[in-house]
Amino acid sequence: MSRAFSGTKMSKLGTEVTDKMFSGNKRAKIGTEKNPAQVSVQTEKRSKEVKAQFEEHGWHHTIELDSDKPEDITELERLLNPPQPNISDKKAGRNEPCPCGSSKKYKKCCGK
């Protein structure tokens, strides 16, 4: 006996996930007014150095000065060195010569 799926019995977790995906609320970039970069330093001297870097680039920031916590400047490092997209090497086409140097077509040599 088969039962039809009832749309009213959708799990609570499933609706929360889809609501997040399609809500249209996008998180602001780090260093903007809506999402300032948050760093933690141990000394006043280091705080001034980090603040100078933020102001040089015009990024919004929040610096926490706490000598008991370890220094955490990962958001500053992410802003200074943004991740680069991975670019893959071009693959040989089926009818092109095989890159192994056998002088056969790729589909007859290494493409099997």
N, CA, C and O of each residue as an XYZ file, in Angstrom:
448
protein
N       0.843     -1.172      0.000
C       0.000      0.000      0.000
C       0.890      1.237      0.000
O       1.711      1.397      0.903
N       0.751      2.087     -0.961
C       1.572      3.297     -1.022
C       0.776      4.486     -0.505
O      -0.443      4.565     -0.659
N       1.511      5.409      0.116
C       0.867      6.602      0.650
C       1.444      7.818     -0.055
O       2.641      7.877     -0.337
N       0.611      8.755     -0.326
C       1.050      9.989     -0.968
C       1.699     10.894      0.070
O       1.287     10.908      1.230
N       2.704     11.644     -0.341
C       3.383     12.576      0.559
C       2.494     13.770      0.821
O       1.960     14.382     -0.104
N       2.345     14.084      2.061
C       1.548     15.245      2.440
C       2.484     16.399      2.726
O       3.384     16.267      3.555
N       2.296     17.517      2.066
C       3.141     18.689      2.247
C       3.077     19.258      3.643
O       3.988     19.980      4.049
N       2.040     18.961      4.387
C       1.908     19.501      5.737
C       2.759     18.758      6.748
O       2.939     19.244      7.865
N       3.290     17.590      6.390
C       4.095     16.810      7.321
C       5.591     17.024      7.123
O       6.386     16.181      7.538
N       5.991     18.118      6.506
C       7.397     18.392      6.272
C       8.095     18.619      7.612
O       7.544     19.282      8.491
N       9.269     18.088      7.772
C       9.970     18.205      9.053
C      10.335     19.655      9.334
O      10.530     20.461      8.424
N      10.420     19.956     10.616
C      10.745     21.314     11.039
C      12.152     21.695     10.571
O      12.377     22.822     10.129
N      13.096     20.755     10.670
C      14.464     21.013     10.248
C      14.525     21.325      8.760
O      15.247     22.237      8.355
N      13.795     20.599      7.949
C      13.796     20.830      6.508
C      13.302     22.215      6.145
O      13.847     22.847      5.240
N      12.294     22.690      6.823
C      11.777     24.028      6.521
C      12.744     25.103      6.970
O      12.846     26.146      6.324
N      13.468     24.871      8.077
C      14.446     25.862      8.534
C      15.581     25.992      7.529
O      16.036     27.099      7.245
N      16.037     24.873      6.994
C      17.129     24.885      6.028
C      16.707     25.607      4.760
O      17.447     26.449      4.251
N      15.523     25.285      4.244
C      15.082     25.933      3.012
C      14.789     27.409      3.239
O      15.003     28.228      2.346
N      14.299     27.756      4.431
C      14.063     29.175      4.723
C      15.363     29.955      4.709
O      15.405     31.085      4.222
N      16.444     29.355      5.247
C      17.741     30.029      5.245
C      18.274     30.184      3.829
O      18.822     31.229      3.478
N      18.112     29.140      3.014
C      18.664     29.163      1.660
C      17.962     30.194      0.789
O      18.609     30.847     -0.031
N      16.670     30.352      0.948
C      15.910     31.193      0.049
C      15.413     32.487      0.689
O      14.546     33.160      0.131
N      15.952     32.840      1.850
C      15.473     34.040      2.527
C      15.971     35.314      1.838
O      15.351     36.369      1.970
N      17.071     35.225      1.116
C      17.606     36.404      0.451
C      18.515     37.225      1.341
O      19.063     38.233      0.896
N      18.689     36.813      2.596
C      19.572     37.523      3.502
C      21.001     37.058      3.253
O      21.362     35.920      3.554
N      21.794     37.948      2.706
C      23.167     37.633      2.392
C      24.059     38.298      3.432
O      23.839     39.456      3.786
N      25.034     37.600      3.910
C      25.930     38.156      4.911
C      26.868     39.154      4.231
O      27.382     38.906      3.140
N      27.078     40.290      4.904
C      27.930     41.340      4.351
C      29.393     40.897      4.368
O      29.778     40.039      5.163
N      30.198     41.482      3.493
C      31.618     41.177      3.440
C      32.305     41.665      4.707
O      31.868     42.630      5.334
N      33.378     40.991      5.070
C      34.156     41.392      6.241
C      34.802     42.748      5.954
O      35.292     42.999      4.853
N      34.791     43.603      6.958
C      35.424     44.911      6.825
C      34.465     46.004      6.410
O      34.877     47.150      6.232
N      33.179     45.671      6.249
C      32.180     46.680      5.905
C      31.515     47.172      7.182
O      31.747     46.636      8.265
N      30.698     48.184      7.043
C      30.026     48.759      8.200
C      29.071     47.750      8.852
O      28.938     47.716     10.075
N      28.410     46.935      8.029
C      27.473     45.948      8.559
C      28.176     44.753      9.204
O      27.621     44.128     10.108
N      29.374     44.431      8.757
C      30.126     43.292      9.283
C      31.585     43.692      9.484
O      32.442     43.316      8.684
N      31.881     44.454     10.550
C      33.270     44.882     10.760
C      34.164     43.698     11.129
O      33.719     42.732     11.748
N      35.426     43.797     10.736
C      36.389     42.752     11.079
C      36.659     42.809     12.576
O      36.821     43.889     13.142
N      36.705     41.649     13.210
C      36.934     41.585     14.649
C      38.257     40.892     14.904
O      38.466     39.754     14.482
N      39.156     41.590     15.603
C      40.461     41.035     15.939
C      40.704     41.175     17.433
O      40.094     42.008     18.103
N      41.600     40.348     17.938
C      41.958     40.368     19.348
C      43.473     40.438     19.443
O      44.171     39.621     18.842
N      43.992     41.416     20.199
C      45.437     41.572     20.382
C      45.754     41.641     21.873
O      44.859     41.806     22.702
N      47.052     41.512     22.205
C      47.451     41.460     23.600
C      48.042     42.768     24.118
O      47.947     43.043     25.314
N      48.647     43.579     23.258
C      49.315     44.795     23.728
C      48.767     46.031     23.032
O      48.175     45.950     21.956
N      48.976     47.164     23.665
C      48.545     48.446     23.098
C      49.334     48.763     21.829
O      48.784     49.305     20.871
N      50.614     48.427     21.827
C      51.462     48.674     20.656
C      50.937     47.904     19.443
O      50.830     48.452     18.346
N      50.610     46.629     19.655
C      50.096     45.794     18.559
C      48.738     46.309     18.098
O      48.417     46.250     16.911
N      47.948     46.811     19.030
C      46.638     47.370     18.697
C      46.780     48.555     17.743
O      46.008     48.694     16.794
N      47.763     49.400     17.999
C      48.000     50.561     17.125
C      48.459     50.120     15.734
O      48.054     50.703     14.728
N      49.310     49.083     15.681
C      49.783     48.573     14.381
C      48.624     48.033     13.545
O      48.503     48.328     12.357
N      47.781     47.239     14.193
C      46.648     46.631     13.496
C      45.654     47.710     13.065
O      45.121     47.655     11.957
N      45.403     48.684     13.932
C      44.485     49.772     13.611
C      44.983     50.568     12.413
O      44.187     50.984     11.571
N      46.298     50.785     12.326
C      46.872     51.509     11.188
C      46.623     50.764      9.879
O      46.349     51.383      8.851
N      46.720     49.425      9.918
C      46.473     48.636      8.701
C      45.012     48.737      8.270
O      44.719     48.877      7.083
N      44.103     48.666      9.234
C      42.687     48.788      8.899
C      42.373     50.157      8.311
O      41.669     50.257      7.307
N      42.887     51.197      8.925
C      42.591     52.560      8.464
C      43.238     52.856      7.123
O      42.689     53.621      6.330
N      44.400     52.263      6.853
C      45.071     52.445      5.560
C      44.190     51.964      4.408
O      44.157     52.584      3.345
N      43.484     50.870      4.621
C      42.623     50.289      3.579
C      41.169     50.743      3.677
O      40.370     50.456      2.785
N      40.820     51.446      4.750
C      39.454     51.935      4.896
C      38.464     50.880      5.352
O      37.270     50.994      5.074
N      38.939     49.854      6.049
C      38.074     48.779      6.522
C      37.528     49.114      7.901
O      38.227     49.703      8.725
N      36.293     48.744      8.148
C      35.691     48.909      9.471
C      36.174     47.757     10.350
O      36.336     46.631      9.880
N      36.403     48.050     11.627
C      37.001     47.039     12.490
C      36.595     47.217     13.949
O      36.115     48.274     14.360
N      36.801     46.153     14.716
C      36.646     46.152     16.162
C      37.871     45.447     16.728
O      38.132     44.287     16.411
N      38.621     46.159     17.569
C      39.836     45.597     18.142
C      39.610     45.365     19.629
O      39.248     46.282     20.367
N      39.830     44.125     20.058
C      39.694     43.775     21.469
C      41.099     43.653     22.065
O      41.927     42.888     21.570
N      41.354     44.404     23.118
C      42.652     44.391     23.783
C      42.522     43.571     25.057
O      41.890     44.004     26.021
N      43.131     42.372     25.060
C      43.048     41.480     26.212
C      44.366     40.720     26.310
O      44.696     39.924     25.431
N      45.119     40.967     27.380
C      46.436     40.345     27.523
C      46.340     38.861     27.889
O      47.328     38.137     27.764
N      45.176     38.396     28.337
C      45.021     37.003     28.730
C      44.678     36.090     27.550
O      44.990     34.899     27.578
N      44.039     36.639     26.516
C      43.653     35.843     25.349
C      44.772     35.836     24.316
O      45.509     36.816     24.205
N      44.915     34.750     23.557
C      45.912     34.741     22.480
C      45.487     35.675     21.342
O      44.300     35.926     21.138
N      46.470     36.177     20.617
C      46.189     37.094     19.509
C      45.446     36.369     18.395
O      45.804     35.252     18.021
N      44.415     37.011     17.871
C      43.618     36.434     16.788
C      43.374     37.517     15.740
O      42.513     38.379     15.917
N      44.133     37.470     14.653
C      43.984     38.464     13.583
C      43.649     37.768     12.260
O      44.054     38.229     11.192
N      42.912     36.663     12.334
C      42.608     35.899     11.121
C      41.767     36.704     10.127
O      41.954     36.571      8.918
N      40.850     37.530     10.615
C      40.018     38.314      9.691
C      40.845     39.379      8.981
O      40.592     39.676      7.813
N      41.827     39.958      9.667
C      42.722     40.918      9.017
C      43.550     40.217      7.951
O      43.721     40.742      6.850
N      44.063     39.036      8.271
C      44.850     38.281      7.291
C      44.004     37.905      6.080
O      44.498     37.925      4.952
N      42.734     37.561      6.300
C      41.839     37.214      5.192
C      41.590     38.429      4.298
O      41.475     38.294      3.080
N      41.507     39.618      4.906
C      41.301     40.830      4.115
C      42.562     41.193      3.327
O      42.479     41.624      2.177
N      43.723     41.017      3.951
C      44.974     41.352      3.270
C      45.323     40.357      2.174
O      45.894     40.738      1.152
N      44.986     39.080      2.374
C      45.297     38.017      1.403
C      44.029     37.255      1.066
O      43.831     36.156      1.585
N      43.150     37.800      0.205
C      41.902     37.103     -0.113
C      42.180     35.788     -0.836
O      43.141     35.691     -1.599
N      41.339     34.770     -0.598
C      41.556     33.475     -1.259
C      41.385     33.587     -2.773
O      40.482     34.263     -3.264
N      42.264     32.915     -3.491
C      42.227     32.925     -4.951
C      41.477     31.697     -5.442
O      41.589     30.632     -4.834
N      40.719     31.812     -6.521
C      40.014     30.637     -7.055
C      41.007     29.622     -7.623
O      42.045     29.984     -8.178
N      40.662     28.354     -7.471
C      41.507     27.290     -8.012
C      41.277     27.182     -9.512
O      40.135     27.114     -9.968
N      42.355     27.167    -10.269
C      42.275     27.027    -11.718
C      42.892     25.680    -12.084
O      44.078     25.446    -11.855
N      42.085     24.812    -12.646
C      42.579     23.481    -12.994
C      43.296     23.519    -14.347
O      43.049     24.388    -15.183
N      44.177     22.558    -14.526
C      44.893     22.441    -15.796
C      43.935     21.987    -16.884
O      42.968     21.273    -16.615
N      44.209     22.403    -18.111
C      43.371     22.008    -19.224
C      43.600     20.540    -19.536
O      44.740     20.092    -19.667
N      42.515     19.797    -19.654
C      42.608     18.380    -19.954
C      42.634     18.172    -21.466
O      42.124     18.983    -22.239
N      43.239     17.070    -21.851
C      43.309     16.742    -23.270
C      41.944     16.281    -23.760
O      41.245     15.548    -23.060
N      41.562     16.707    -24.955
C      40.315     16.261    -25.560
C      40.440     14.815    -26.037
O      41.548     14.294    -26.168
N      39.316     14.176    -26.292
C      39.339     12.772    -26.703
C      40.147     12.531    -27.974
O      40.838     11.517    -28.081
N      40.071     13.441    -28.930
C      40.726     13.219    -30.223
C      42.073     13.925    -30.338
O      42.650     13.961    -31.424
N      42.579     14.478    -29.264
C      43.875     15.148    -29.290
C      44.978     14.149    -28.951
O      44.707     13.098    -28.371
N      46.215     14.473    -29.310
C      47.321     13.565    -28.972
C      47.436     13.391    -27.459
O      47.185     14.329    -26.702
N      47.806     12.219    -27.030
C      47.899     11.906    -25.616
C      49.070     12.676    -24.990
O      50.144     12.741    -25.586
N      48.881     13.260    -23.800
C      49.953     14.023    -23.168
C      51.106     13.150    -22.669
O      52.144     13.681    -22.274
N      50.949     11.823    -22.676
C      52.035     10.955    -22.219
C      53.142     10.837    -23.264
O      54.230     10.349    -22.958
N      52.876     11.282    -24.505
C      53.902     11.269    -25.548
C      53.918     10.019    -26.398
O      54.894      9.787    -27.112
N      52.885      9.208    -26.352
C      52.861      7.948    -27.104
C      52.510      8.143    -28.575
O      52.593      7.188    -29.348
N      52.129      9.322    -28.976
C      51.705      9.694    -30.333
C      50.394      9.036    -30.745
O      50.050      9.031    -31.927
N      49.651      8.477    -29.773
C      48.319      7.963    -30.026
C      47.304      9.022    -29.593
O      47.636      9.973    -28.886
N      46.059      8.830    -30.035
C      45.010      9.709    -29.548
C      44.747      9.400    -28.087
O      44.934      8.272    -27.631
N      44.307     10.427    -27.353
C      44.054     10.282    -25.926
C      43.026      9.184    -25.649
O      43.171      8.423    -24.692
N      41.986      9.103    -26.488
C      40.929      8.112    -26.249
C      41.428      6.686    -26.442
O      40.852      5.757    -25.875
N      42.492      6.489    -27.233
C      43.041      5.140    -27.471
C      44.150      4.787    -26.491
O      44.533      3.621    -26.388
N      44.674      5.778    -25.769
C      45.830      5.552    -24.898
C      45.435      5.655    -23.426
O      45.068      4.654    -22.808
N      45.506      6.830    -22.879
C      45.261      7.038    -21.441
C      43.813      7.377    -21.109
O      43.457      7.461    -19.934
N      42.989      7.569    -22.101
C      41.608      7.961    -21.881
C      40.672      6.800    -21.600
O      39.464      7.006    -21.477
N      41.188      5.606    -21.498
C      40.340      4.423    -21.271
C      39.878      4.356    -19.848
O      39.157      3.430    -19.476
